[in-house]
Amino acid sequence: MAMVFLTRLKARCIWSWSGVLATWRSEYSFRSWVWVNLGSALLAFALPLTAAERALILALGLLVLAAELLNTAIEDAVDYISTDDHPLAKRAKDAGSAGVAVAGIAAGVAWVVILIG
């Protein structure tokens, strides 16, 4: 039973890492968010923040990256189905992009609130 779980866990980790690498290679936006998050993390550890404040900053940064990965999945799936312009395809891609923007705004708001107090 435990062996099956570990085998499946290993496969899931490999598939997930493959998705991260593919997105890193193909999406400038993802690479940009990674660098922004590395800077944010360094700043979070350089400033005298509480553990909870650091955790919030780091978690929201990871949320932005997750949103960007999901946005890439949406864009790739839509493009696989058809490259023709269609209002539903545009809406799906725009909604995915908006999800990334909302996550980024949430991270920015957290920084502002933490820094202002």
N, C-alpha and C positions, 0 to 999 in steps of 0.2 A: 504494500500500500504506500509506504513512504517512498519507495523507489520510483513508483509511477508518478507521484507528486513531484519529486525532484527532476525526473526526466522531462515532464511537462513544463516545469518552471524554467529549466534550462532552455528549452525550445522557445518559450515566450520571451525570455531575455534576449536570445539571439535575434528573434524577429523584431523586437522593439529596437534593439541597437541598429539593426539593418535599416529600419525606418528613420532613425536619427541620422545615420550616415548619408542615406539617400537624400534626405531633406537638406542636410549641411551642404552637400555637393550641388544641389540644384536650386536652392532658394537663398538669394542674397538677403532677403528680409530675415530669415531665420538666423543666418550668420550674424547679422547686425544685432539682433536681439540677444544672441549669446554674448557678444562683446559688451553690450550695454549691461547685461546681467553680471558679467564678471566684474565690471567696474563698480556696479552697485554693491555687489557682495564685498569687494575690497573696502569700499567706503563704509559699509555697515560694520565691518570689523575694525576699521581704523577709528571710527567715532565712538565716544563713550555711550553706547546704547545698552539698554537692558537686553537680556536674553530673549524676552518676548518680542521686543522691537526688531531685533535681528531676525528672529524666526519669521516674523510677518514679512519683512523685506525679502528674505530668501524664498519663502513660500510663494509670494506674489510674483517674484521673478520666474520661478518654475511654472507658475500658472500661465504666464505670458508665453513661455516656450511651448507649453502644452497646447495652448490656443493656436499658435503658429503651426504646430504639427498637424492639428486637426484641420486648419484652414488649407494647408497643402494637400491633405487627403481629399478634401472636398473639391479643390481645383483640379487635382489629377483625375478624380473619378468623373467629374463633369467633362473634362477634355477627352477622356477615354471614350465616353459615350458618343460625343459629337463635338467637333470644333466649330459647328455652325453657331451663329448668333441666335440666341433664344432668350426671351425675357425671364424664364424660370432659371436658366443657367446663370444669367447675370445676377438674379436675385440670390441664388445659392452662393455664388462667389462673393458677392457684396456682403451677405450675412456673415460668412466666414471671416472676411476681412474686418467687419465691425466687431466680431467677437474678440479678435486680437486687439483692436483699438480699445475696447472696453476694459480688457485685462490690463493693458498698458496704462490706461488712465487710473485704474484702481491702484496699481503699483506707484504711480506718481502721487496720487492723493495720500497714500500711506507715508511716503517720504516727506511730503509737505507737512502733514500732521505731526509726524515724529520730530521734524526739525523745528517747527514752530512751537510745539509743545502743546 
